Every structure is written in C-alpha cells, then in structure tokens.
Amino acid sequence: MALESKSILQGLIIAGILLLGVVMAVSVTTDTAGGLAAMVPLITVLLALLAWARPKAGLYGLAALVIWVDEFKRLAVYFGGAQTTTVIQILAMPFVVLAALNAGFLLNLMFQKVKIDRAGIILYLLGAMIGFAIFFKMDAELTARGQRAANIAGYMTLIPITYTYLKTFDDWRRFFSFQCLLAVPAAVWSIKQYYFGFDSIEWVYAQSGLSRVHYSQMFGFEHPRTFGFFGSASALSCTAIYCAYAWWHVFHFRAKRLFWLVVAGLLFWVTVVSTQRMTLMYPLIVLLFAHAFRTLTRTVAIYLLTSGIFIVG
C-alpha cells in the first residue's frame, strides 16, 4: 500500500513537471515581453519548489540567485524590452525563494526531519519580531515599510536555517566555495568594464530609467565605476569577502591550490579596478575577524566593541 502511494506521488510529480514544461514553452513563444522575461515567473516557481522540497539545495539556489539576479534583470530588459513588470518580477525572485525556503524548513521541523537548538529558535523569533517592529515603527509609506521589514526579517531567518542544514566544516566550505566560484565571472566582468568600457546591455538598461541607482551610476559621473554583474559599484565590493576566502583556501589546503591561487588573484584584481579604497582593506578585515571569532572570549569582545561603536556613533 505504501509502495503504491509512493508510485502515485512520483507519477503526479512527473506529470506536474511535464505540464510546467508545456506552460513554459507556450509562455516563451507567445509572451510579448520576450523569451527571457517570459521565463522569469516559471524559473521563480522552479527555484521556490526546490527550496521548499529541499531546503539545503534551496540555500545554494538562493545564493546563486542573489549573486546573478541583477545581471539577469539587465539581460531580460535588453532582450525583452523595458518593462517595469519584468524588473519587479525579477527583484521579487529572491524573496519568493526565501519564503519557500522558510516554508520547507518549518515543514521539516514539524515532521522532525531536522532539529534546531534553543539559540536557533531565539534567532528565528528575533528576526520575526524585528520585522514586525520595523513595519509598525518605521516612518515611511506602507509599501516601503513592508519591503524593509520583509528584507530584514526574511534574511535574518537564514542564520538559524543555514547552521541547521550546514552541520560540518566541509558543508560550510562547500557552500562558500560555491558562492566564491559563482562570484568569479560576475566580478571579473568588471575588469572588462574597466579596460574596455561598458557593454550596450548596461547602457540600454541605464537609459531605460527603470533603476535610478543604475542611471545615476552610469550618467552621474564622468567616469562611471565598474560593477560587473552586480547592481552597483558598492555591491561589487562584496567580492572582497570572497577574495579573502580564496586566499584563506590557498594557505590552508593543498588540494587545487593553484586553481584557488588564480581565483584569489582575479578577485584581488577586481578589488583594485573597483577604484574603492576601502574595498582593498576588506580582505584583511575579514581575515582578522575570522581569526578573532575562533574563541568565545574574543567573539564576545568583538560584539561588545562593535555594539559600543554603534551606540556611541
């Protein structure tokens, strides 16, 4: 009986995937916004289903999405036409996947497939409380308050979710390596922008006026700063963190050392062409903090020091 139910469930899943494939094919060929833009809702649904069914795999999907979403947005507008709806749908993709990831996580907790400790529960509830506080206390329009609250509360839930599914040191190393390797092409594109100028995709998206940040960045300066596949020059600075990770990998592991040395060198080159002085300090700062967090005493001291700086400043 159990075997028969399992077969029926597998059949329904296969039928659902085939139906989704047909819908995707029809949408891509008939949507006036263009093929890439038409695929956005369907890609979102697939990633959300992955995050709901396999939260650990969903963490990888969400990481890839966050790194590449801005370039996907530019490509969709370039090949599909300047439509506000397309941009909104693409910007909503990470939030939809994040919501599905939380749903899958809570479902696993209900059926006791995963366990979470008291600290994880406190962090999860704290994220929700901060979200509610921002929504009701923030002095802004309803939409802005809702977006800010969802941003902070949603991403705070990733802290307990991540350490629930990434249990071992190797789990964490694979996860960071995955992000680092995805960030390489996204960041290295900034080297091309620095030496050979911006592509027509970037100029067309800026001229569309769909992003005030992108427009001001491209037309507000005599020499626009590079940003690679990211949303802005400031966002590109996050690659300095991956640069620090790559150098750490070079010095701590013999396997594929030459490969990681090339990755570290490329990412350091990116920090140089970003023309942001503070970015050059990030790898050193990250490595110093990583060393500081190796003991409980130093970790508490760092948190007390930074909290004091924020309160006084």
C-alpha positions as CSV (number, residue, x, y, z in Angstrom):
1,M,0.0,0.0,0.0
2,A,2.8,2.4,0.9
3,L,4.7,1.4,-2.3
4,E,1.5,2.1,-4.3
5,S,1.1,5.5,-2.7
6,K,4.7,6.3,-3.4
7,S,4.3,5.4,-7.1
8,I,1.2,7.6,-7.4
9,L,3.1,10.5,-5.8
10,Q,6.0,10.1,-8.2
11,G,3.6,9.9,-11.2
12,L,1.9,13.2,-10.1
13,I,5.3,14.9,-9.7
14,I,6.4,13.8,-13.2
15,A,3.1,14.9,-14.7
16,G,3.4,18.3,-12.9
17,I,6.9,18.8,-14.3
18,L,5.7,17.9,-17.8
19,L,2.8,20.3,-17.5
20,L,5.1,23.0,-16.3
21,G,7.4,22.4,-19.3
22,V,4.5,22.8,-21.7
23,V,3.4,26.0,-19.9
24,M,7.0,27.3,-20.1
25,A,7.2,26.5,-23.8
26,V,3.9,28.3,-24.6
27,S,4.8,31.3,-22.4
28,V,8.2,31.8,-24.0
29,T,6.8,31.6,-27.6
30,T,3.8,33.8,-27.0
31,D,4.8,36.4,-24.4
32,T,5.3,39.9,-25.9
33,A,7.9,40.8,-23.3
34,G,10.4,38.4,-24.9
35,G,11.6,34.9,-24.1
36,L,13.9,35.6,-21.2
37,A,11.4,37.9,-19.5
38,A,8.6,35.4,-20.0
39,M,10.6,32.7,-18.2
40,V,11.0,34.7,-15.0
41,P,7.8,33.5,-13.3
42,L,8.5,29.9,-14.2
43,I,12.1,30.0,-13.1
44,T,10.9,31.5,-9.8
45,V,8.4,28.7,-9.3
46,L,11.0,26.0,-10.0
47,L,13.5,27.6,-7.6
48,A,10.8,28.0,-5.0
49,L,9.7,24.4,-5.3
50,L,13.4,23.3,-5.0
51,A,13.8,25.4,-1.8
52,W,10.5,24.1,-0.4
53,A,11.2,20.4,-1.1
54,R,15.0,20.5,-0.4
55,P,15.9,23.5,1.8
56,K,19.6,22.7,1.8
57,A,19.6,22.8,-2.0
58,G,17.4,25.9,-1.8
59,L,20.2,27.7,0.1
60,Y,22.5,27.1,-2.9
61,G,19.8,28.3,-5.3
62,L,19.2,31.4,-3.3
63,A,22.9,32.2,-3.1
64,A,23.2,31.8,-6.9
65,L,20.1,34.0,-7.4
66,V,21.3,36.8,-5.2
67,I,24.7,36.9,-7.0
68,W,23.3,36.8,-10.5
69,V,19.9,38.5,-10.2
70,D,21.0,42.0,-11.3
71,E,22.6,40.8,-14.5
72,F,19.6,38.7,-15.2
73,K,17.5,41.8,-14.8
74,R,19.6,43.7,-17.4
75,L,19.5,40.8,-19.8
76,A,15.7,40.5,-19.6
77,V,15.2,44.2,-20.2
78,Y,17.8,44.3,-23.1
79,F,16.3,41.3,-24.9
80,G,12.7,41.7,-23.9
81,G,12.1,45.5,-23.8
82,A,11.9,48.0,-21.0
83,Q,9.0,46.9,-18.8
84,T,8.6,47.7,-15.1
85,T,6.7,44.5,-14.6
86,T,9.7,42.4,-15.7
87,V,12.1,44.2,-13.3
88,I,9.6,43.8,-10.4
89,Q,9.2,40.1,-11.1
90,I,13.0,39.6,-11.2
91,L,13.6,41.6,-8.0
92,A,10.9,39.5,-6.3
93,M,12.6,36.2,-7.1
94,P,14.9,36.1,-4.1
95,F,12.0,36.9,-1.7
96,V,9.8,34.2,-3.2
97,V,12.6,31.6,-2.9
98,L,13.4,32.8,0.6
99,A,9.7,32.4,1.7
100,A,9.6,28.9,0.1
101,L,12.9,28.1,1.9
102,N,11.3,29.1,5.3
103,A,8.2,27.0,4.5
104,G,10.3,24.0,3.8
105,F,12.3,24.5,6.9
106,L,9.3,24.8,9.1
107,L,7.7,21.8,7.5
108,N,10.8,19.8,8.2
109,L,10.7,21.0,11.8
110,M,7.1,19.9,12.1
111,F,7.9,16.4,10.9
112,Q,11.1,16.3,13.0
113,K,13.3,15.8,9.9
114,V,15.7,18.5,11.3
115,K,16.3,19.7,14.8
116,I,17.0,23.3,16.0
117,D,18.5,24.3,19.3
118,R,17.3,27.0,21.6
119,A,19.7,29.6,20.2
120,G,18.3,28.9,16.7
121,I,14.7,29.3,17.9
122,I,15.6,32.6,19.6
123,L,17.3,33.9,16.5
124,Y,14.3,32.9,14.3
125,L,11.8,34.6,16.6
126,L,14.0,37.6,16.9
127,G,14.0,38.1,13.2
128,A,10.3,38.0,13.1
129,M,10.0,40.5,16.0
130,I,12.4,42.9,14.4
131,G,10.4,42.7,11.1
132,F,7.2,43.5,12.9
133,A,8.9,46.4,14.8
134,I,10.2,47.9,11.6
135,F,6.8,47.5,9.9
136,F,4.9,49.3,12.6
137,K,7.5,51.9,13.8
138,M,9.3,52.9,10.5
139,D,8.3,56.4,9.3
140,A,7.6,55.6,5.6
141,E,4.9,54.5,3.2
142,L,3.2,51.2,3.7
143,T,5.0,49.6,0.7
144,A,8.4,50.8,1.8
145,R,7.8,49.6,5.4
146,G,6.6,46.2,4.2
147,Q,9.6,45.7,1.9
148,R,12.1,46.8,4.5
149,A,10.5,44.5,7.2
150,A,10.4,41.5,4.8
151,N,14.0,42.1,3.8
152,I,15.5,42.2,7.3
153,A,13.2,39.6,8.9
154,G,13.5,37.2,6.0
155,Y,17.2,37.3,5.7
156,M,17.7,37.1,9.5
157,T,15.9,33.7,9.4
158,L,18.8,32.5,7.2
159,I,21.1,32.5,10.2
160,P,19.3,29.6,12.1
161,I,18.3,27.9,8.8
162,T,21.9,27.9,7.5
163,Y,23.5,26.4,10.5
164,T,20.7,23.8,10.8
165,Y,21.5,22.4,7.4
166,L,25.2,23.1,7.2
167,K,26.4,21.0,10.1
168,T,30.0,20.2,9.4
169,F,33.1,22.2,8.4
170,D,33.1,20.6,5.0
171,D,29.4,21.7,4.5
172,W,30.4,25.3,5.1
173,R,33.5,25.1,2.9
174,R,31.5,23.7,0.0
175,F,28.8,26.4,0.4
176,F,31.4,29.2,0.5
177,S,33.3,27.7,-2.4
178,F,30.1,27.5,-4.4
179,Q,29.4,31.2,-3.8
180,C,33.0,32.2,-4.5
181,L,33.1,30.4,-7.9
182,L,29.8,31.9,-8.9
183,A,31.1,35.4,-8.0
184,V,34.2,35.0,-10.1
185,P,32.6,35.6,-13.6
186,A,30.2,38.2,-12.0
187,A,33.2,40.1,-10.6
188,V,35.7,39.5,-13.4
189,W,33.3,41.2,-15.8
190,S,34.3,44.5,-14.0
191,I,37.8,44.0,-15.3
192,K,36.5,44.1,-18.8
193,Q,34.4,47.2,-18.0
194,Y,37.4,49.0,-16.5
195,Y,39.8,48.4,-19.5
196,F,37.3,48.2,-22.5
197,G,34.3,50.1,-21.3
198,F,30.7,49.2,-20.7
199,D,28.6,46.9,-22.9
200,S,25.4,48.0,-24.8
201,I,23.4,45.9,-22.3
202,E,24.5,48.1,-19.5
203,W,23.9,51.4,-21.4
204,V,20.4,50.3,-22.6
205,Y,19.4,49.3,-19.1
206,A,20.6,52.7,-17.7
207,Q,18.8,54.6,-20.5
208,S,15.5,52.8,-19.8
209,G,15.2,54.6,-16.5
210,L,14.0,51.5,-14.7
211,S,16.7,51.9,-12.0
212,R,17.6,55.2,-10.5
213,V,20.7,53.8,-8.9
214,H,21.9,52.4,-12.3
215,Y,21.1,55.6,-14.1
216,S,22.9,57.8,-11.7
217,Q,25.9,55.5,-11.7
218,M,26.2,55.5,-15.5
219,F,25.3,59.1,-16.2
220,G,26.1,60.9,-12.9
221,F,29.9,60.6,-13.2
222,E,32.4,61.4,-15.9
223,H,34.0,58.0,-15.4
224,P,31.4,55.5,-14.1
225,R,32.7,53.0,-11.6
226,T,32.7,49.3,-12.6
227,F,30.2,46.9,-11.1
228,G,30.5,43.7,-13.0
229,F,27.3,41.7,-13.0
230,F,26.2,43.3,-9.7
231,G,23.7,46.0,-9.1
232,S,26.1,48.8,-8.2
233,A,29.8,49.6,-7.5
234,S,29.0,49.3,-3.8
235,A,27.6,45.8,-4.3
236,L,30.8,44.8,-6.2
237,S,32.7,45.4,-3.0
238,C,31.2,42.2,-1.6
239,T,33.7,40.2,-3.8
240,A,36.4,41.3,-1.4
241,I,34.9,38.9,1.1
242,Y,35.2,36.1,-1.5
243,C,38.8,37.3,-2.2
244,A,39.6,36.8,1.5
245,Y,38.0,33.3,1.4
246,A,40.0,32.4,-1.7
247,W,43.3,33.4,-0.1
248,W,42.4,31.5,3.1
249,H,41.7,28.4,0.9
250,V,45.2,28.8,-0.7
251,F,47.0,28.9,2.6
252,H,45.0,26.1,4.4
253,F,44.5,23.4,1.7
254,R,46.9,21.8,-0.7
255,A,44.2,20.4,-2.9
256,K,43.7,22.6,-6.0
257,R,46.0,25.2,-4.6
258,L,47.0,26.6,-8.0
259,F,43.3,26.9,-9.0
260,W,42.4,28.8,-5.9
261,L,45.5,31.0,-6.3
262,V,44.2,32.0,-9.7
263,V,40.8,32.7,-8.2
264,A,42.3,34.8,-5.4
265,G,44.4,36.7,-7.8
266,L,41.5,37.5,-10.1
267,L,39.3,38.7,-7.2
268,F,42.1,40.8,-5.8
269,W,42.4,42.4,-9.3
270,V,38.7,43.1,-9.1
271,T,39.1,44.9,-5.8
272,V,41.8,47.1,-7.4
273,V,39.7,48.1,-10.5
274,S,36.7,48.8,-8.3
275,T,38.5,52.1,-7.5
276,Q,37.2,52.0,-4.0
277,R,39.9,52.4,-1.4
278,M,38.1,50.8,1.5
279,T,37.4,47.7,-0.6
280,L,41.2,47.0,-0.7
281,M,41.0,46.7,3.1
282,Y,38.1,44.3,3.2
283,P,40.1,41.0,2.7
284,L,42.4,41.9,5.6
285,I,39.5,42.9,7.8
286,V,37.6,39.7,7.0
287,L,40.7,37.6,7.8
288,L,41.3,39.5,11.1
289,F,37.7,39.0,12.1
290,A,37.8,35.3,11.2
291,H,40.8,34.9,13.5
292,A,39.1,36.9,16.3
293,F,36.0,34.7,16.1
294,R,37.9,31.5,16.8
295,T,37.4,31.7,20.5
296,L,34.2,32.6,22.6
297,T,36.0,35.3,24.6
298,R,37.2,37.1,21.5
299,T,33.9,36.7,19.8
300,V,32.0,38.3,22.8
301,A,34.6,41.1,23.0
302,I,34.2,41.9,19.2
303,Y,30.4,42.0,19.6
304,L,30.6,44.3,22.7
305,L,33.1,46.6,20.9
306,T,31.1,46.9,17.7
307,S,27.8,47.4,19.7
308,G,29.5,50.2,21.7
309,I,30.7,51.9,18.5
310,F,27.2,51.8,17.0
311,I,25.7,53.2,20.2
312,V,28.2,56.0,20.6
313,G,28.4,56.8,16.9
